[in-house]
Amino acid sequence: MITLKTVIINAPAELYANLDQVNLPVIVVRHIAALRRGEITSPTSSVKIALRAIAHRCLALHEEIQIHEGELERMVRDKAPEWMASFGISTLTSPKC
């Protein structure tokens, strides 16, 4: 996300103005991933291609994280179901794992 934000900040003005208005990280990443490729004919088109590539990597990593978090939650629930049922306890705070 840091690389993506850095490229957005340094993008040509019209592209920066369009992308900087979206505040939610996953929404902006999906928006960027959907940018049309086109030919590299200007700095803006070059930045769009770079942003799109970074956004696709971010989305792939996001999906991978979701899979690992799901597995982690399943394992913690198997080992410590009573703790997981407690208020304020999650997969990262359960003491029995």
C-alpha positions as CSV (number, residue, x, y, z in Angstrom):
1,M,0.0,0.0,0.0
2,I,2.9,2.4,0.7
3,T,4.2,1.9,-2.8
4,L,0.8,2.4,-4.3
5,K,0.2,5.6,-2.3
6,T,3.7,7.0,-3.3
7,V,3.0,6.4,-7.0
8,I,-0.5,8.1,-6.6
9,I,1.1,11.1,-4.9
10,N,3.6,11.5,-7.7
11,A,1.2,10.8,-10.5
12,P,0.3,13.5,-13.0
13,A,-2.2,16.0,-11.6
14,E,-5.4,14.8,-13.3
15,L,-4.8,11.2,-12.3
16,Y,-3.8,12.2,-8.7
17,A,-7.0,14.3,-8.3
18,N,-9.1,11.4,-9.4
19,L,-7.5,8.8,-7.2
20,D,-6.8,10.9,-4.1
21,Q,-10.5,11.4,-3.4
22,V,-11.1,7.7,-2.5
23,N,-10.2,7.1,1.1
24,L,-10.9,3.4,1.7
25,P,-7.8,1.4,0.8
26,V,-9.5,-1.7,-0.7
27,I,-11.9,0.4,-2.8
28,V,-9.1,2.5,-4.2
29,V,-7.0,-0.6,-4.9
30,R,-9.9,-2.2,-6.8
31,H,-10.5,1.0,-8.7
32,I,-6.9,1.2,-9.7
33,A,-6.8,-2.5,-10.7
34,A,-9.7,-1.8,-13.1
35,L,-7.9,1.0,-14.9
36,R,-7.6,0.4,-18.6
37,R,-4.1,-0.5,-19.8
38,G,-3.8,1.1,-23.2
39,E,-0.6,2.0,-24.9
40,I,2.1,4.0,-23.1
41,T,1.7,7.4,-24.8
42,S,2.1,9.8,-21.9
43,P,3.3,10.0,-18.3
44,T,-0.3,9.4,-17.2
45,S,-0.7,6.2,-19.2
46,S,2.7,5.0,-17.9
47,V,1.6,5.7,-14.3
48,K,-1.7,3.9,-14.8
49,I,0.1,0.8,-16.0
50,A,2.4,0.8,-13.0
51,L,-0.5,1.5,-10.6
52,R,-2.5,-1.3,-12.1
53,A,0.3,-3.8,-11.7
54,I,0.8,-2.8,-8.0
55,A,-2.9,-2.9,-7.3
56,H,-3.2,-6.5,-8.7
57,R,-0.4,-7.6,-6.4
58,C,-2.1,-5.9,-3.5
59,L,-5.4,-7.7,-4.2
60,A,-3.7,-11.0,-4.6
61,L,-2.0,-10.5,-1.2
62,H,-5.3,-9.4,0.4
63,E,-6.9,-12.6,-0.8
64,E,-4.0,-14.7,0.6
65,I,-4.2,-12.9,3.9
66,Q,-8.0,-13.7,4.1
67,I,-7.3,-17.4,3.5
68,H,-4.6,-17.5,6.2
69,E,-6.7,-15.6,8.7
70,G,-9.6,-18.0,8.1
71,E,-7.3,-21.0,8.7
72,L,-5.9,-19.4,11.8
73,E,-9.4,-18.7,13.2
74,R,-10.4,-22.3,12.5
75,M,-7.4,-23.6,14.3
76,V,-7.9,-21.3,17.3
77,R,-11.6,-22.2,17.6
78,D,-10.6,-25.9,17.6
79,K,-8.1,-25.4,20.3
80,A,-9.8,-22.8,22.5
81,P,-13.5,-22.5,21.7
82,E,-14.4,-21.2,25.2
83,W,-11.9,-18.4,24.9
84,M,-13.0,-17.5,21.4
85,A,-16.6,-17.2,22.7
86,S,-15.4,-14.5,25.3
87,F,-15.9,-10.8,24.6
88,G,-12.8,-9.1,23.2
89,I,-11.0,-12.4,22.3
90,S,-9.9,-13.0,18.8
91,T,-7.5,-15.3,16.9
92,L,-4.6,-13.0,17.8
93,T,-5.3,-12.6,21.5
94,S,-6.4,-16.1,22.5
95,P,-3.9,-17.3,25.3
96,K,-4.1,-21.0,24.7
97,C,-2.7,-21.2,21.3
